[in-house]
Amino acid sequence: MAVQVHACLLGNWVNLGDDPQCTVGNHGSSPSKWWEENAEIWSPTEKEQDHTLYQLDYVHVYYKGVDYRINPIFIQIVNSL
């Protein structure tokens, strides 16, 4: 079964696998490897400060030469046979 990782980047849904240079997560994994290896996101167990964007969960995505920091709700996984 093939896994596709899609992300909404600036309002456009893209298949991250379309860019061979794409990386996801703090370790810079390929999209499929990131998914297979636990889909790590940055998520603080305790907030250092309330009411700030800096403490929200996020995922780093490097896609087509641009670095993004997105909320995990903007990622979808598609399994195809």
For each residue, the residues with C-beta under 8 A, 3 or more apart:
1: 79 80 81
2: 79 80 81
3: 32 35 36 77 78 79
4: 15 16 17 32 77 78 79 80
5: 15 16 17 24 31 32 34 35 75 76 77 78
6: 13 14 15 16 75 76 77 78
7: 13 14 16 61 63 68 70 74 75 76
8: 11 12 13 14 70 74 75
9: 12 14 61 63 66 68 70 74
10: 68
11: 8
12: 8 9
13: 6 7 8 76
14: 6 7 8 9 18 63
15: 4 5 6 18
16: 4 5 6 7 19 22 24 31 61 63
17: 4 5 22 30 31 32
18: 14 15 22
19: 16 22 63 64
20:
21: 62 64 65
22: 16 17 18 19 30 31 61 62 63 64
23: 28 29 30 31 34 60 61 62
24: 5 16 28 29 30 31 34 59 60 61 62
25: 28 29 34 39 40 41 59 60
26: 40 42 60
27: 34 40
28: 23 24 25 62
29: 23 24 25 33 34 37
30: 17 22 23 24 33 34
31: 5 16 17 22 23 24 34 35
32: 3 4 5 17 35 36
33: 29 30 36 37
34: 5 23 24 25 27 29 30 31 37 39 40
35: 3 5 31 32 39 77
36: 3 32 33
37: 29 33 34 40
38:
39: 25 34 35
40: 25 26 27 34 37
41: 25 57 58 59 72
42: 26 57 58 59 60
43: 57
44: 47 48 55
45:
46:
47: 44 50 55
48: 44 55
49: 52 54 55
50: 47 55
51:
52: 49 55
53: 56
54: 49
55: 44 47 48 49 50 52
56: 53 71
57: 41 42 43 71 72
58: 41 42 69 70 71 72
59: 24 25 41 42 69 70 71 72 75
60: 23 24 25 26 42 67 68 69
61: 7 9 16 22 23 24 67 68 69 70
62: 21 22 23 24 28 65 66 67 68
63: 7 9 14 16 19 22 66 68
64: 19 21 22
65: 21 62
66: 9 62 63
67: 60 61 62
68: 7 9 10 60 61 62 63
69: 58 59 60 61
70: 7 8 9 58 59 61 74 75
71: 56 57 58 59 74
72: 41 57 58 59 75
73:
74: 7 8 9 70 71
75: 5 6 7 8 59 70 72
76: 5 6 7 13
77: 3 4 5 6 35
78: 3 4 5 6
79: 1 2 3 4
80: 1 2 4
81: 1 2
